[in-house]
């Protein structure tokens, strides 16, 4: 999430430290920071909010609350400080929730007589700093409050809805074959599994619940009366709809994390106040449908539990201080802390949750390192994992390389329901066909790889004889291919082997290579490694590998034959270029007293 430090500063009376220090403190106590970007006089943090805190920290208020606890700065302007009162009741709007399991609360706020126009500079700056495009004062207000509090909101043009006695909003499943043109201008075919917001009087969808609003009730400069939506939708249902439609939005990403239905009221009151400030209008009232209000939650922990889990020696005062800094109301009796969980903290329910809160606020650097006690019993070894790792280690020391080939093939016993490719609709019955094909494909590259032969192995599943089995297969250009069921006994035959002689790993070039051979008559006393080094030096940096591939003696002289592999990391070499290098190398070798064969 993009977080503006200027925006954060509005929650405090005391000045915040610089952006780098804020990033360091958040990283150490709460969330990692992916980067800091300067936007004019503002600094924007890219905060990696963890999934367990998406319900309260995908907002500037949530990050400000964390900073308040970490830096011991009072949160002077908290939008959650005062319980919202949603009055008066709207006389012209009714809300019906047909799927309370997927929509736990829906609030409609009715405002009449607004004047839609450009947003003021401060609002444009806030939104643009975090990568949001300014649209108009009403839409910008809904976006601002979402990024401020975490509650997604949406504004409908009431004049585009059907009025029969009153406006009627219904939260229902989409009908088969139903579609909607969204605010992005695209048409979306809806499924029965998806939840929509519909104009009940016209039986027309005007929004995809938790995902995107629709063009049928879009806000324009001609809009006079609006209905604001502040609702709570089931995270799983929203995620499925967004994925199916390939339409992930800022709103859906927040609903996916799970939000408290209590948050909807805070978001509604904040956006109504801001719209009236920016666009005028009169509040006609609220329609709040809340079938099963969120019950108060409590969590307990003892000082002994905190210290036992953390391996620390914290006192009751240390624990109490952490709870005060975090804004977690508590009662303490006989060493037991009973915390009243704030409505937005859906992640706090068990003692271990509270232990984590204490640990990260106190600082894990203040928790001493304590060795783990010895295991009470010998660790169990997974036989399948042991067999695979044993075979893998043993075969690589023998010069084999591991490959992973496709589990799909063009023929076999078991067809798959969701095939990846039309030409390979079956699960493989053997590893060998693809493994042997991989050997053939790699043989042309063995000079570049510095290998005398290609030897491959694979550990993978096959389907044959009506069952699935894990197999081990080996293949090479100079040996017979083998395949057997993987088990510890099969792996054991490879275990007493020399260790790998690999000294270093290096990146490879994506450009093709060129091979040249050169053979020399040399005195019997010639050191073949020194001759190779001389060739490498004279061939220059494009000679990535020089290796001896033949040696024989005749009439007191020794013939040494070397293979030179040329390759560039930034371009494709030409034959002319390599021939010129070889001519230079040959000339220098002749000058050194060698005879080119």
JOPE-V787105 format. One record per residue. N is the residue number from 1. SS is DSSP state (alpha for helix, beta for strand, coil for the rest). NEAR is the number of other C-alpha atoms within 12 Angstrom. Layout:
[[N;SS;NEAR] [N;SS;NEAR]]
//
This chain:
[[1;coil;32] [2;beta;35] [3;beta;44] [4;beta;40] [5;alpha;39] [6;alpha;30] [7;alpha;35] [8;alpha;40] [9;alpha;32] [10;coil;22] [11;coil;32] [12;coil;26] [13;coil;15] [14;coil;17] [15;coil;21] [16;coil;28] [17;coil;21] [18;coil;22] [19;alpha;29] [20;alpha;22] [21;alpha;20] [22;alpha;37] [23;alpha;35] [24;alpha;24] [25;alpha;29] [26;alpha;35] [27;alpha;28] [28;alpha;23] [29;alpha;29] [30;coil;37] [31;coil;31] [32;beta;21] [33;beta;29] [34;beta;20] [35;beta;21] [36;beta;27] [37;beta;24] [38;beta;21] [39;beta;21] [40;coil;14] [41;coil;16] [42;beta;24] [43;beta;29] [44;beta;34] [45;beta;38] [46;beta;31] [47;beta;34] [48;beta;25] [49;coil;31] [50;coil;19] [51;alpha;19] [52;alpha;23] [53;alpha;30] [54;alpha;34] [55;alpha;38] [56;alpha;39] [57;alpha;40] [58;coil;43] [59;coil;40] [60;alpha;42] [61;alpha;39] [62;alpha;39] [63;alpha;48] [64;alpha;40] [65;alpha;40] [66;alpha;39] [67;alpha;40] [68;alpha;38] [69;alpha;31] [70;alpha;38] [71;alpha;31] [72;coil;25] [73;coil;25] [74;coil;25] [75;coil;32] [76;coil;21] [77;coil;23] [78;coil;27] [79;coil;32] [80;coil;31] [81;coil;15] [82;coil;12] [83;coil;18] [84;coil;21] [85;coil;18] [86;coil;28] [87;coil;21] [88;coil;20] [89;beta;21] [90;coil;28] [91;coil;22] [92;coil;30] [93;beta;37] [94;beta;32] [95;beta;38] [96;beta;29] [97;beta;34] [98;coil;24] [99;coil;28] [100;coil;25] [101;coil;21] [102;coil;32] [103;beta;42] [104;beta;33] [105;beta;37] [106;beta;46] [107;beta;47] [108;beta;50] [109;beta;49] [110;beta;47] [111;beta;42] [112;beta;29] [113;coil;23] [114;coil;34] [115;coil;27] [116;coil;32] [117;coil;24] [118;coil;22] [119;coil;30] [120;coil;23] [121;alpha;16] [122;alpha;19] [123;alpha;33] [124;alpha;24] [125;alpha;24] [126;alpha;37] [127;alpha;37] [128;alpha;26] [129;alpha;32] [130;coil;34] [131;coil;22] [132;coil;23] [133;coil;20] [134;coil;27] [135;coil;26] [136;coil;31] [137;alpha;36] [138;alpha;46] [139;alpha;44] [140;alpha;38] [141;alpha;42] [142;alpha;42] [143;alpha;41] [144;alpha;43] [145;alpha;40] [146;alpha;40] [147;alpha;41] [148;alpha;45] [149;alpha;43] [150;coil;48] [151;coil;51] [152;coil;51] [153;coil;50] [154;beta;46] [155;beta;48] [156;beta;42] [157;beta;37] [158;alpha;36] [159;alpha;27] [160;alpha;27] [161;coil;34] [162;coil;25] [163;beta;18] [164;coil;15] [165;coil;11] [166;coil;21] [167;beta;34] [168;beta;33] [169;beta;42] [170;beta;37] [171;beta;41] [172;beta;34] [173;beta;32] [174;coil;31] [175;coil;21] [176;coil;13] [177;coil;13] [178;coil;24] [179;beta;27] [180;beta;31] [181;beta;24] [182;beta;27] [183;coil;28] [184;coil;18] [185;coil;14] [186;coil;17] [187;beta;21] [188;beta;32] [189;beta;24] [190;coil;28] [191;coil;24] [192;coil;20] [193;coil;26] [194;coil;39] [195;beta;41] [196;beta;44] [197;beta;45] [198;beta;39] [199;beta;35] [200;coil;27] [201;coil;23] [202;coil;19] [203;coil;23] [204;beta;31] [205;beta;40] [206;beta;46] [207;beta;40] [208;beta;49] [209;coil;51] [210;coil;46] [211;coil;44] [212;beta;43] [213;beta;39] [214;beta;35] [215;alpha;28] [216;alpha;32] [217;alpha;34] [218;coil;35] [219;coil;36] [220;coil;28] [221;coil;20] [222;coil;19] [223;coil;30] [224;coil;28] [225;coil;37] [226;beta;45] [227;beta;51] [228;beta;47] [229;beta;49] [230;beta;51] [231;beta;47] [232;beta;51] [233;beta;48] [234;coil;33] [235;alpha;30] [236;alpha;26] [237;alpha;33] [238;alpha;38] [239;alpha;33] [240;alpha;28] [241;alpha;36] [242;alpha;32] [243;alpha;18] [244;alpha;19] [245;alpha;26] [246;coil;17] [247;coil;27] [248;coil;23] [249;coil;27] [250;alpha;32] [251;alpha;40] [252;alpha;40] [253;alpha;38] [254;alpha;41] [255;alpha;45] [256;coil;35] [257;coil;35] [258;coil;39] [259;coil;43] [260;coil;42] [261;alpha;39] [262;alpha;38] [263;alpha;42] [264;alpha;46] [265;alpha;44] [266;alpha;35] [267;alpha;46] [268;alpha;50] [269;alpha;40] [270;alpha;38] [271;alpha;44] [272;alpha;45] [273;alpha;27] [274;alpha;30] [275;alpha;42] [276;alpha;27] [277;alpha;22] [278;alpha;27] [279;alpha;33] [280;coil;23] [281;coil;26] [282;beta;24] [283;beta;35] [284;beta;27] [285;beta;29] [286;beta;33] [287;beta;38] [288;beta;38] [289;beta;35] [290;coil;28] [291;coil;21] [292;coil;18] [293;coil;21] [294;coil;21] [295;coil;14] [296;coil;18] [297;beta;23] [298;beta;26] [299;beta;29] [300;beta;30] [301;beta;37] [302;beta;30] [303;alpha;33] [304;alpha;23] [305;alpha;29] [306;alpha;35] [307;alpha;27] [308;alpha;19] [309;alpha;24] [310;alpha;29] [311;coil;22] [312;coil;26] [313;coil;23] [314;coil;29] [315;coil;19] [316;alpha;25] [317;alpha;17] [318;alpha;24] [319;alpha;39] [320;alpha;34] [321;alpha;25] [322;alpha;35] [323;alpha;35] [324;alpha;27] [325;alpha;28] [326;alpha;40] [327;coil;33] [328;coil;31] [329;coil;23] [330;beta;28] [331;beta;23] [332;beta;21] [333;beta;15] [334;coil;12] [335;coil;20] [336;beta;22] [337;beta;33] [338;beta;28] [339;beta;35] [340;beta;28] [341;beta;29] [342;coil;28] [343;coil;30] [344;coil;38] [345;coil;35] [346;coil;31] [347;coil;30] [348;coil;30] [349;coil;24] [350;coil;21] [351;alpha;27] [352;alpha;23] [353;alpha;26] [354;alpha;39] [355;alpha;38] [356;alpha;29] [357;alpha;39] [358;alpha;43] [359;alpha;37] [360;alpha;31] [361;alpha;36] [362;alpha;35] [363;coil;27] [364;alpha;21] [365;alpha;14] [366;alpha;17] [367;coil;21] [368;coil;15] [369;coil;12] [370;coil;13] [371;coil;8] [372;coil;10] [373;coil;8] [374;coil;8] [375;coil;9] [376;coil;8] [377;coil;7] [378;coil;7] [379;coil;8] [380;coil;10] [381;coil;11] [382;coil;13] [383;alpha;16] [384;alpha;23] [385;alpha;18] [386;alpha;22] [387;alpha;28] [388;alpha;33] [389;alpha;26] [390;alpha;29] [391;alpha;38] [392;alpha;34] [393;alpha;27] [394;alpha;28] [395;alpha;33] [396;alpha;27] [397;alpha;22] [398;coil;26] [399;coil;28] [400;coil;29] [401;beta;31] [402;beta;31] [403;coil;28] [404;coil;20] [405;coil;27] [406;coil;28] [407;coil;34] [408;beta;32] [409;beta;29] [410;coil;23] [411;coil;21] [412;coil;21] [413;coil;21] [414;beta;24] [415;beta;25] [416;coil;21] [417;coil;12] [418;coil;12] [419;coil;17] [420;coil;17] [421;beta;17] [422;coil;15] [423;coil;13] [424;beta;21] [425;coil;22] [426;beta;27] [427;beta;34] [428;coil;34] [429;coil;31] [430;coil;38] [431;coil;39] [432;alpha;35] [433;alpha;27] [434;alpha;29] [435;alpha;36] [436;alpha;31] [437;alpha;23] [438;alpha;29] [439;alpha;33] [440;alpha;21] [441;alpha;17] [442;alpha;25] [443;alpha;23] [444;coil;21] [445;coil;22] [446;alpha;23] [447;alpha;29] [448;alpha;30] [449;alpha;27] [450;coil;23] [451;coil;22] [452;coil;22] [453;coil;25] [454;coil;34] [455;beta;36] [456;beta;40] [457;beta;39] [458;beta;43] [459;beta;38] [460;beta;35] [461;beta;29] [462;beta;35] [463;beta;27] [464;beta;22] [465;coil;13] [466;coil;13] [467;beta;14] [468;beta;19] [469;beta;24] [470;beta;28] [471;beta;32] [472;beta;39] [473;beta;40] [474;beta;41] [475;beta;34] [476;beta;30] [477;coil;25] [478;coil;16] [479;beta;15] [480;beta;15] [481;beta;25] [482;beta;24] [483;beta;27] [484;beta;26] [485;beta;29] [486;coil;32] [487;coil;24] [488;alpha;25] [489;alpha;19] [490;alpha;26] [491;alpha;29] [492;alpha;21] [493;coil;18] [494;coil;24] [495;coil;24] [496;coil;15] [497;coil;18] [498;coil;15] [499;coil;16] [500;coil;16] [501;coil;12] [502;coil;13] [503;coil;7] [504;coil;7] [505;coil;8] [506;coil;9] [507;coil;9] [508;coil;16] [509;coil;19] [510;coil;13] [511;coil;17] [512;coil;21] [513;coil;31] [514;beta;30] [515;beta;30] [516;beta;31] [517;beta;29] [518;beta;34] [519;beta;31] [520;beta;34] [521;beta;31] [522;beta;30] [523;beta;22] [524;coil;19] [525;coil;15] [526;coil;23] [527;coil;17] [528;alpha;28] [529;alpha;17] [530;alpha;17] [531;alpha;32] [532;alpha;29] [533;alpha;23] [534;alpha;23] [535;alpha;43] [536;alpha;30] [537;alpha;22] [538;alpha;25] [539;alpha;34] [540;coil;24] [541;coil;19] [542;coil;31] [543;beta;33] [544;beta;31] [545;beta;32] [546;beta;36] [547;beta;34] [548;beta;31] [549;beta;21] [550;beta;18] [551;beta;22] [552;beta;20] [553;beta;18] [554;beta;13] [555;coil;11] [556;coil;13] [557;beta;18] [558;beta;25] [559;beta;30] [560;beta;34] [561;beta;29] [562;beta;31] [563;beta;32] [564;beta;39] [565;beta;35] [566;beta;35] [567;coil;33] [568;coil;24] [569;coil;18] [570;coil;13] [571;coil;14] [572;coil;19] [573;coil;25] [574;coil;19] [575;alpha;17] [576;alpha;12] [577;alpha;18] [578;alpha;28] [579;alpha;21] [580;alpha;18] [581;alpha;29] [582;alpha;31] [583;alpha;20] [584;alpha;19] [585;alpha;33] [586;alpha;27] [587;alpha;19] [588;alpha;22] [589;alpha;29] [590;alpha;19] [591;alpha;12] [592;coil;20] [593;coil;16] [594;coil;27] [595;beta;22] [596;beta;25] [597;coil;17]]
//
